[in-house]
Amino acid sequence: MNRLLAAAFGLLLAGCVTHEPRNLDAAKAAVRHYRDSGDYDRDIGTVVAQAKAWIETRAGRHAPGEKLALVLDIDETALSNFPYMKTHDFGWDDGSWNAWIAAGEAPAIAPVREVFATAQRLGVAVFFITGREEPRDRPGTEKNLRAEGMGDYARLIMAPAGGPKLTSAQRKTAARAALEREGWTIIANVGDQESDLVGGHAERPFKLPDPFYLTE
Ligand SMILES: [Mg+2]
């Protein structure tokens, strides 16, 4: 009788479909492992090697009068916020985040700094296009980029405070279109989010890994 009951219960369980997503602690552990194992750095290295090779090739066939530009995102592209994420267990709040940006102490993502240096060496102007907000985040961001060896850029284009309600993708696409209207040819666009890269207005997009958060 007990065996019969157990079999019936087993059937009941087998037939029961749940929709439980991945356990949050397990997901966080997987993200930490991806970063700490070196896989994250290796993936960044792969994308960066492609970006550098393309910039070198394209700058080599620089037509007379052409003004070449590289677009870089900042968060999880030029600078890493991993120290903040680690302290906050991948959580986030306005006050501590704004203080973190204002402190300007995010470490560079070193391979991306090499992309920056490659562009500088070849006379390709670097434009940062970021979701960080104007004017609140400008001093900390400028200080941080300088401190991390990326202070010699053409322009830092930020999100306007109280500006129109646009998605990050819409705002960043419009910013690249505006650069083109100024006469710049954007040969490469490097970002960690799809929203950095969709919408065109760059000869080649380069997508860095970001398992940490999603910006649309
Ligand atoms: Mg980013």
Boltz pocket constraint, residues with backbone or C-beta under 6 A from the ligand:
constraints:
  - pocket:
      binder: B
      contacts: [[A, 73], [A, 74], [A, 75], [A, 76], [A, 77], [A, 191], [A, 192], [A, 193]]
      max_distance: 6.0
